[in-house]
């Protein structure tokens, strides 16, 4: 798959994921929903990753709110890139 084709697939998949996540969670994700979307086994595992600064996307605090937040679009983009990379590594084929 050429770089242009790969970018187009990432773009399309990101849009699909973003719409689905946005419909469920709005523009921001936090807590259990964010933790699960990023594949952490528990909220505590996510908190540890935040402390260690190993969360794979940007997270940020919001004044007078508890926890860390992330943009839904960042979650969608990260998931799409993982999916494409996994497909290339496994078979070179992308099945959506």
N, C-alpha and C positions, 0 to 999 in steps of 0.2 A: 504494500500500500504506500503510495507516495505521501509526502508530507502534506500536500494540499488536500488529498483525500482524507488523510488522518485528521487534519484540522477541521474539515467539514463534518466528519462523523462525531468528533468531540463536541463541536458546536451544536449539532442537532440533538445529541444525547443530553448535553447540558441543558438545553432549552426544555426538553421533555421532563427531565428530573426537577428542574427549577420550578416548572409549573405545578407539578404534583406536590412538591414540598411546600411551595408558597401557598397553595390551596389549603393545605393542612395546618401550616404553622405561621404563615405570614412572612414578612421580610427578615425576621430574626428567629434564630433557634437558640435554645438554652436548655439546661438541665437534662432530664432523661431523654428527650427527643434528640437533642444534639449528640449526646453520648452514644445512643443507639445508631444514629445515622453514620457516625464515624467508626462504628464497629467495636466500641469498647464493651466489655462483658458486664460492667457495672458502672454506676455513677461514681463510685469511689476510684475505679481504675481511670476514669476520665479526669477526676480531680488530681490524681497523682501525675498524669500526663501534663496537665496544666502547670502544676508546680515544677515539673522537670523541664517544661518548655519543649515538649515533644509532640504536641498536638499538631497534626499535619496541615491545619489551616489557621489563618489569623483568628484569634479570639480576643475579646476585649470586655472590660467592665462597663457598666452603665451606672452613673452616679445614683445613689440611693436605691439601688437594686441589688439583689443577691445573685451571686454566681457570675459565670462568664457567658458571653454571647458571641454568636457568629452570624454572618450574613448567610441567608439561605442560598444565595447564588454561589457563594464560595464553597458550600457543602456540595452543591450540585456539580460544580466544575471539577472538584476533587474526585468525586465518585465517577464522573464520566472519564476522566483521565485514567483512573485505576482500571476501569472496565476495558478501555482500549488497549492499555498496556498488557493486561492479562490475556486478552484475545490474541494479541500479537505474539506473546510468549508461548501460548499454548498451541495455537494452530495456524495463526496468520489469518484466521477467518473471524469476522464479526457477525454475530447473530444477535439481533435485537428482538 
